[in-house]
Every structure is written in structure tokens, then in C-alpha cells.
Amino acid sequence: MIDVATRPELSSCRKGDIAETLFAANAMVMDFSVFTPKGHAQAEDLCLVRSGCRPITVQLKTAKFESDRSSYSINVGRGRS
């Protein structure tokens, strides 16, 4: 597992990029298509699409590694779809 929360040498922007990448990979495993807007000034970080469902826009807020569960705890906000 990657624990970016305890890596002080990484900037918060870099940690956010890593969290977005891990979240996107997990969404793909769950059979979502993942789309990302260009730039950092967007209100959404990702758009998730699954056949037969409405698109879901997501903005990742924070992520931390839960060592007792060997998993990540990710707080997300859902935008308008």
C-alpha cells in the first residue's frame, strides 16, 4: 500500500494527484469509465460513467491510509450530474 499521508516531502498537490489516481483505478475496477477534466481550476476532479447510469462527477477532498484496515479512507464530494 502507498501511505502518502505520512510523506511530508510530498506537496499537498502531489498527494492529491496520487489520491485521484488511486480513486480512479478503484472506480475502473468497479466497471466505471473514468474521465478527467483538463487543468486544476475545474470544480470536479473526475467524472464516472457506467452503462445505463447517469454520469457522476466527483471532487476528491482528502485521503488517508487506514493502517489497521490496510485501506484508504477517501472523502469525496459529489457534483451535479
C-alpha positions as CSV (number, residue, x, y, z in Angstrom):
1,M,0.0,0.0,0.0
2,I,1.0,3.6,-0.6
3,D,0.7,5.8,2.5
4,V,1.0,9.4,1.2
5,A,-0.3,11.0,4.4
6,T,3.0,10.3,6.3
7,R,5.2,11.5,3.4
8,P,6.0,15.2,4.4
9,E,8.3,15.6,1.4
10,L,5.3,15.4,-0.9
11,S,3.4,18.6,-1.5
12,S,-0.4,18.6,-0.8
13,C,-0.9,19.0,-4.6
14,R,1.2,15.8,-5.3
15,K,-0.7,13.9,-2.5
16,G,-4.0,15.0,-4.2
17,D,-2.8,13.7,-7.6
18,I,-1.9,10.4,-6.1
19,A,-5.3,10.1,-4.3
20,E,-7.1,10.9,-7.5
21,T,-5.2,8.3,-9.4
22,L,-5.9,5.6,-6.8
23,F,-9.6,6.5,-6.7
24,A,-9.8,6.4,-10.5
25,A,-8.1,3.0,-10.6
26,N,-10.6,1.6,-8.0
27,A,-13.5,3.1,-9.9
28,M,-12.3,1.3,-13.1
29,V,-12.1,-2.0,-11.2
30,M,-15.7,-1.4,-10.3
31,D,-16.5,-1.1,-14.0
32,F,-16.8,2.7,-14.3
33,S,-15.4,4.6,-17.2
34,V,-13.3,7.5,-15.7
35,F,-13.0,10.9,-17.4
36,T,-10.8,13.7,-16.1
37,P,-11.1,17.4,-17.0
38,K,-8.0,19.3,-18.1
39,G,-6.5,21.7,-15.6
40,H,-6.7,22.2,-11.8
41,A,-9.3,25.0,-11.9
42,Q,-12.2,22.7,-12.5
43,A,-15.0,22.1,-9.9
44,E,-14.7,18.4,-10.5
45,D,-11.7,16.1,-10.4
46,L,-13.3,13.1,-12.1
47,C,-16.5,12.0,-14.0
48,L,-17.6,8.4,-13.5
49,V,-19.8,6.7,-16.1
50,R,-21.3,3.3,-16.2
51,S,-23.6,1.9,-18.9
52,G,-27.2,2.6,-18.2
53,C,-26.5,5.1,-15.4
54,R,-26.2,8.9,-15.2
55,P,-22.7,10.3,-15.1
56,I,-21.4,11.1,-11.6
57,T,-19.0,14.0,-11.1
58,V,-16.6,13.7,-8.1
59,Q,-14.3,16.1,-6.3
60,L,-11.8,14.3,-4.1
61,K,-11.3,16.3,-0.8
62,T,-8.9,14.2,1.3
63,A,-7.4,10.8,1.5
64,K,-5.5,8.9,4.3
65,F,-4.3,5.4,4.8
66,E,-6.0,3.4,7.5
67,S,-3.2,1.1,8.6
68,D,-5.4,-1.0,10.8
69,R,-7.6,-1.9,7.8
70,S,-4.9,-1.7,5.1
71,S,-7.1,0.6,3.1
72,Y,-7.6,4.2,2.2
73,S,-10.3,6.4,3.6
74,I,-11.2,9.0,0.9
75,N,-13.6,11.9,1.4
76,V,-15.4,12.9,-1.8
77,G,-17.9,15.5,-2.7
78,R,-20.4,14.7,-5.4
79,G,-21.2,17.4,-8.0
80,R,-24.1,17.7,-10.3
81,S,-24.6,15.0,-12.9
